Amino acid sequence: MIASLTQNQPAWHRKDLISIAALSAAEITQLLDTASAFKDVGTREVKKVPALRGKTLVNFFVEPSTRTRASFELAAFRLSADVINISASTSSLTKGETLKDTAKNLEALLADIIVLRHSSAGAAQFLAERLDASVINGGDGAHEHPTQALLDTFTIREKKGKIAGLHIAIIGDILFSRVARSNIHALIKLGARVTLCGPPTLVPRSFESLGVEITHDLDALLPQVDVVNLLRIQHERQRKEYFPSLGEYTAFFGLTKQRAARLRDDALIMHPGPVNRGVEIDSDIADSSRSVILDQVTNGLAVRMAVLFLCASARAS
C-alpha cells in the first residue's frame, strides 16, 4: 500500500508543513490524493500501517486543542509511530524556557516530527528554520491552520467530486481566523470562487487582495453557493468588541432554520469546530443531512496521516 501512495506522483520535498500559501496547487492535490489512500485504512479490521514505525511524534500544544491534537495523535498511531503529548502548562515554558530551547530538547530526545500549536503567528516557521525534525503547523495565532484547510478541502472534493468552479462562502470572524486564511489559499489555488461574509469589522476589504469576493448580505449570498463554511467567533484573539452582541451577530450572520431554507438542496454546511450552537449555526441545522461537520473530523484523520507520512518521508530522503 505504501508504494502505491507515491506511484506516479512527483517526489514530495517538504520536510515541514507550515502554510498553505507556500504550497502549489499540485502539492495540495498530492496531499489530498495521499489522504484519500489513507482513508481506506480506516475501513480495515486492522486500522494500522507500518509507514512510520520507529518514528516519534511530539504534539506540542501551547494553545488548547481537542480535535487537532487527538487527530494528530491517532494519525500517528495509525502509522505505527510513537507519540508524546506536551501542553504549555506541563512544559518548561512555564519556567521561562524559550520555545526554541524546549523544541531543541525534544529534538535531542530524537523526536522526528513536532506538531506545534502556538498563539504567535510565525512560531512554526521559527522552529522549522532551526530544527532538523519535521515541523507541522497545528495553528499559529491568526496566521494559518494548514491541516484544517486540507481536511475542509478534502471533504468538499469528496462530497462534490471537484473544487474548481464551486462557489464557497466562508462566514463569520475572518479577521482573526487562521482557518479562513488557510482555506482561502487552498480553495483559490484549486480554482474555487470564494466569498467572505460577516460584519464589516471582521471582514475587511483588505482580504480582496487574496482573490476573494466580500459581502455583508448573507441572505442574498446563500442561494448562490455550493458550500457554506461557518466560523467560530475568535473571542480569545480579540482585544475589543467587533459587534454589539452575540444576539445581534446571530440575527444578521447566524445560519438559522429560516436562512438555511435559502440554500440549494445540495449545498454543504461545514464548521471547523468547536461549534457554538445557536450562535453561528442553529442546532438542528448542525445536525441536518446537509451538514458534513462530523465528516470533516473523520477526514482530518486521513489528511493528517498523509501530512505526517509525506513530511517524514521527505526528511528521511
DAZIHU-V955881 format. One record per residue. SS is DSSP state (helix for helix, strand for strand, loop for the rest). PSI is psi in whole degrees, -180 to 180 (none if undefined). D_FIRST is the distance of its C-alpha to the first C-alpha in Angstrom with 2 decimals. Layout:
ss=SS psi=PSI d_first=D_FIRST
ss=SS psi=PSI d_first=D_FIRST
//
This chain:
ss=loop psi=-40 d_first=0.00
ss=helix psi=-42 d_first=3.82
ss=helix psi=-36 d_first=5.45
ss=helix psi=-22 d_first=5.16
ss=helix psi=-34 d_first=6.59
ss=helix psi=-5 d_first=9.41
ss=loop psi=134 d_first=10.04
ss=loop psi=18 d_first=13.58
ss=loop psi=147 d_first=14.16
ss=loop psi=153 d_first=17.00
ss=loop psi=133 d_first=16.58
ss=loop psi=127 d_first=17.11
ss=loop psi=3 d_first=20.32
ss=loop psi=121 d_first=21.52
ss=loop psi=-17 d_first=21.43
ss=loop psi=153 d_first=23.24
ss=strand psi=105 d_first=23.24
ss=loop psi=-41 d_first=26.92
ss=loop psi=154 d_first=27.73
ss=loop psi=-31 d_first=26.69
ss=loop psi=-31 d_first=29.85
ss=loop psi=-12 d_first=28.47
ss=loop psi=152 d_first=25.35
ss=loop psi=167 d_first=25.44
ss=helix psi=-38 d_first=24.48
ss=helix psi=-39 d_first=21.65
ss=helix psi=-41 d_first=20.31
ss=helix psi=-45 d_first=20.70
ss=helix psi=-38 d_first=18.86
ss=helix psi=-42 d_first=15.92
ss=helix psi=-44 d_first=15.87
ss=helix psi=-41 d_first=16.20
ss=helix psi=-40 d_first=13.45
ss=helix psi=-40 d_first=10.97
ss=helix psi=-38 d_first=12.63
ss=helix psi=-41 d_first=12.24
ss=helix psi=-41 d_first=8.46
ss=helix psi=-27 d_first=9.12
ss=helix psi=-31 d_first=12.01
ss=helix psi=-26 d_first=10.26
ss=helix psi=-36 d_first=9.58
ss=helix psi=-13 d_first=13.38
ss=helix psi=-5 d_first=13.97
ss=loop psi=162 d_first=12.72
ss=loop psi=-42 d_first=15.40
ss=loop psi=109 d_first=13.77
ss=loop psi=45 d_first=12.86
ss=loop psi=149 d_first=11.42
ss=loop psi=155 d_first=8.60
ss=loop psi=23 d_first=10.15
ss=loop psi=-36 d_first=9.54
ss=loop psi=29 d_first=13.35
ss=loop psi=132 d_first=14.76
ss=loop psi=-7 d_first=18.31
ss=loop psi=156 d_first=18.70
ss=strand psi=127 d_first=21.49
ss=strand psi=136 d_first=21.89
ss=strand psi=119 d_first=25.45
ss=strand psi=106 d_first=26.31
ss=strand psi=96 d_first=29.73
ss=strand psi=103 d_first=31.41
ss=loop psi=-22 d_first=34.99
ss=loop psi=153 d_first=35.26
ss=loop psi=151 d_first=34.64
ss=loop psi=146 d_first=31.41
ss=loop psi=-63 d_first=29.90
ss=helix psi=-50 d_first=27.00
ss=helix psi=-46 d_first=25.61
ss=helix psi=-46 d_first=25.93
ss=helix psi=-37 d_first=24.57
ss=helix psi=-45 d_first=21.58
ss=helix psi=-39 d_first=20.73
ss=helix psi=-48 d_first=21.41
ss=helix psi=-37 d_first=19.15
ss=helix psi=-43 d_first=16.32
ss=helix psi=-42 d_first=16.78
ss=helix psi=-42 d_first=16.97
ss=helix psi=-26 d_first=13.70
ss=loop psi=6 d_first=12.17
ss=loop psi=23 d_first=14.45
ss=loop psi=160 d_first=17.06
ss=strand psi=150 d_first=20.80
ss=strand psi=136 d_first=22.88
ss=strand psi=131 d_first=26.55
ss=strand psi=128 d_first=28.42
ss=strand psi=131 d_first=31.62
ss=strand psi=165 d_first=34.10
ss=helix psi=-39 d_first=37.17
ss=helix psi=-21 d_first=39.55
ss=helix psi=8 d_first=38.10
ss=loop psi=172 d_first=37.64
ss=helix psi=-1 d_first=40.29
ss=helix psi=-32 d_first=40.61
ss=helix psi=-15 d_first=43.24
ss=helix psi=6 d_first=45.17
ss=loop psi=1 d_first=45.27
ss=loop psi=142 d_first=42.37
ss=loop psi=160 d_first=40.92
ss=helix psi=-43 d_first=37.41
ss=helix psi=-46 d_first=36.78
ss=helix psi=-39 d_first=38.06
ss=helix psi=-47 d_first=36.07
ss=helix psi=-39 d_first=32.82
ss=helix psi=-37 d_first=33.89
ss=helix psi=-37 d_first=34.50
ss=helix psi=-40 d_first=31.06
ss=helix psi=-35 d_first=29.62
ss=helix psi=-22 d_first=32.00
ss=loop psi=13 d_first=30.31
ss=loop psi=36 d_first=27.12
ss=loop psi=134 d_first=25.40
ss=loop psi=-33 d_first=22.40
ss=strand psi=134 d_first=22.18
ss=strand psi=121 d_first=25.17
ss=strand psi=118 d_first=25.11
ss=strand psi=128 d_first=28.71
ss=strand psi=130 d_first=30.75
ss=strand psi=151 d_first=34.31
ss=loop psi=-14 d_first=37.43
ss=loop psi=126 d_first=38.17
ss=loop psi=134 d_first=36.73
ss=loop psi=-4 d_first=35.32
ss=helix psi=-42 d_first=34.57
ss=helix psi=-41 d_first=30.86
ss=helix psi=-40 d_first=31.78
ss=helix psi=-47 d_first=34.46
ss=helix psi=-40 d_first=32.09
ss=helix psi=-34 d_first=29.43
ss=loop psi=-11 d_first=32.23
ss=loop psi=-6 d_first=33.27
ss=loop psi=148 d_first=30.20
ss=loop psi=-26 d_first=27.61
ss=loop psi=153 d_first=25.23
ss=strand psi=138 d_first=23.06
ss=strand psi=126 d_first=25.11
ss=strand psi=127 d_first=23.88
ss=strand psi=112 d_first=26.72
ss=strand psi=14 d_first=26.92
ss=strand psi=118 d_first=30.13
ss=strand psi=105 d_first=33.14
ss=loop psi=-136 d_first=36.50
ss=loop psi=24 d_first=37.04
ss=loop psi=-77 d_first=34.94
ss=strand psi=159 d_first=31.26
ss=loop psi=78 d_first=28.47
ss=helix psi=-41 d_first=25.45
ss=helix psi=-28 d_first=22.72
ss=helix psi=-43 d_first=25.12
ss=helix psi=-39 d_first=25.58
ss=helix psi=-42 d_first=21.89
ss=helix psi=-34 d_first=21.45
ss=helix psi=-47 d_first=24.68
ss=helix psi=-41 d_first=23.62
ss=helix psi=-44 d_first=20.25
ss=helix psi=-43 d_first=22.34
ss=helix psi=-47 d_first=24.83
ss=helix psi=-39 d_first=22.40
ss=helix psi=-42 d_first=20.71
ss=helix psi=-35 d_first=24.20
ss=helix psi=-14 d_first=25.99
ss=loop psi=-3 d_first=23.45
ss=loop psi=171 d_first=24.64
ss=loop psi=-43 d_first=26.39
ss=loop psi=132 d_first=28.75
ss=loop psi=-11 d_first=32.14
ss=loop psi=151 d_first=31.89
ss=strand psi=117 d_first=34.75
ss=strand psi=129 d_first=33.73
ss=strand psi=132 d_first=36.34
ss=strand psi=122 d_first=35.96
ss=strand psi=132 d_first=38.86
ss=loop psi=-138 d_first=40.54
ss=loop psi=85 d_first=40.80
ss=loop psi=-38 d_first=39.38
ss=loop psi=-42 d_first=41.51
ss=loop psi=8 d_first=40.01
ss=loop psi=115 d_first=36.46
ss=helix psi=-30 d_first=33.57
ss=helix psi=-44 d_first=31.35
ss=helix psi=-46 d_first=33.56
ss=helix psi=-46 d_first=33.45
ss=helix psi=-40 d_first=29.67
ss=helix psi=-43 d_first=29.42
ss=helix psi=-49 d_first=32.11
ss=helix psi=-46 d_first=30.39
ss=helix psi=-47 d_first=27.03
ss=helix psi=-41 d_first=28.70
ss=helix psi=-43 d_first=31.26
ss=helix psi=-31 d_first=28.81
ss=loop psi=8 d_first=26.84
ss=loop psi=15 d_first=30.13
ss=loop psi=158 d_first=31.29
ss=strand psi=127 d_first=34.93
ss=strand psi=130 d_first=35.51
ss=strand psi=130 d_first=38.74
ss=strand psi=142 d_first=39.72
ss=strand psi=140 d_first=42.26
ss=loop psi=-175 d_first=44.19
ss=loop psi=143 d_first=47.49
ss=loop psi=-30 d_first=48.79
ss=loop psi=-24 d_first=48.86
ss=loop psi=-5 d_first=45.09
ss=loop psi=74 d_first=44.12
ss=loop psi=154 d_first=46.05
ss=helix psi=-17 d_first=46.41
ss=helix psi=-22 d_first=44.88
ss=helix psi=-18 d_first=41.40
ss=helix psi=-24 d_first=42.32
ss=helix psi=-17 d_first=41.62
ss=helix psi=-2 d_first=37.88
ss=loop psi=14 d_first=38.22
ss=loop psi=166 d_first=38.60
ss=strand psi=157 d_first=41.50
ss=strand psi=135 d_first=43.55
ss=strand psi=157 d_first=45.60
ss=loop psi=12 d_first=47.38
ss=loop psi=90 d_first=47.93
ss=helix psi=-40 d_first=45.12
ss=helix psi=-38 d_first=46.86
ss=helix psi=-29 d_first=47.02
ss=helix psi=-40 d_first=43.42
ss=helix psi=-43 d_first=41.67
ss=loop psi=-13 d_first=42.35
ss=loop psi=-15 d_first=40.81
ss=loop psi=155 d_first=37.32
ss=loop psi=-26 d_first=33.94
ss=strand psi=138 d_first=32.69
ss=strand psi=121 d_first=34.69
ss=strand psi=113 d_first=33.28
ss=strand psi=136 d_first=35.83
ss=loop psi=148 d_first=36.22
ss=loop psi=147 d_first=37.89
ss=loop psi=124 d_first=41.16
ss=loop psi=69 d_first=40.55
ss=helix psi=-35 d_first=43.75
ss=helix psi=-17 d_first=42.69
ss=helix psi=-5 d_first=42.61
ss=loop psi=141 d_first=45.81
ss=loop psi=-1 d_first=49.12
ss=loop psi=174 d_first=51.32
ss=loop psi=130 d_first=51.41
ss=loop psi=-2 d_first=49.86
ss=loop psi=157 d_first=51.06
ss=loop psi=-41 d_first=53.93
ss=loop psi=163 d_first=52.06
ss=helix psi=-35 d_first=48.91
ss=helix psi=-41 d_first=50.95
ss=helix psi=-36 d_first=51.79
ss=helix psi=-48 d_first=48.21
ss=helix psi=-39 d_first=47.12
ss=helix psi=-33 d_first=50.05
ss=helix psi=-30 d_first=48.97
ss=helix psi=4 d_first=45.19
ss=loop psi=144 d_first=43.88
ss=strand psi=85 d_first=41.87
ss=loop psi=173 d_first=44.38
ss=helix psi=-40 d_first=44.47
ss=helix psi=-42 d_first=46.99
ss=helix psi=-40 d_first=44.91
ss=helix psi=-28 d_first=41.71
ss=loop psi=-18 d_first=43.74
ss=loop psi=-14 d_first=44.01
ss=loop psi=155 d_first=40.27
ss=loop psi=154 d_first=38.86
ss=loop psi=-30 d_first=37.56
ss=loop psi=11 d_first=33.98
ss=loop psi=141 d_first=34.09
ss=strand psi=145 d_first=31.51
ss=strand psi=123 d_first=32.86
ss=strand psi=158 d_first=30.93
ss=strand psi=130 d_first=31.81
ss=loop psi=-15 d_first=30.00
ss=loop psi=161 d_first=31.99
ss=loop psi=145 d_first=33.97
ss=loop psi=129 d_first=35.91
ss=loop psi=90 d_first=39.70
ss=strand psi=136 d_first=40.59
ss=loop psi=-4 d_first=43.88
ss=loop psi=-78 d_first=43.77
ss=loop psi=-18 d_first=41.10
ss=strand psi=140 d_first=40.09
ss=loop psi=143 d_first=41.85
ss=helix psi=-43 d_first=40.29
ss=helix psi=-35 d_first=40.19
ss=helix psi=-37 d_first=38.46
ss=helix psi=-28 d_first=35.78
ss=loop psi=7 d_first=35.06
ss=loop psi=170 d_first=35.46
ss=loop psi=-22 d_first=33.07
ss=loop psi=-12 d_first=32.80
ss=strand psi=133 d_first=31.65
ss=loop psi=26 d_first=27.97
ss=helix psi=-44 d_first=28.66
ss=helix psi=-29 d_first=26.52
ss=helix psi=-37 d_first=23.68
ss=helix psi=-42 d_first=23.91
ss=helix psi=-47 d_first=23.55
ss=helix psi=-44 d_first=20.45
ss=helix psi=-24 d_first=18.85
ss=helix psi=-33 d_first=19.94
ss=helix psi=-48 d_first=17.47
ss=helix psi=-41 d_first=14.43
ss=helix psi=-43 d_first=16.30
ss=helix psi=-30 d_first=17.12
ss=helix psi=-44 d_first=13.64
ss=helix psi=-44 d_first=12.93
ss=helix psi=-47 d_first=16.26
ss=helix psi=-44 d_first=15.91
ss=helix psi=-49 d_first=12.61
ss=helix psi=-44 d_first=14.09
ss=helix psi=-40 d_first=17.54
ss=helix psi=-37 d_first=16.73
ss=helix psi=-41 d_first=14.81
ss=helix psi=-37 d_first=17.93
ss=helix psi=-36 d_first=20.25
ss=helix psi=-20 d_first=18.82
ss=loop psi=none d_first=19.01
//
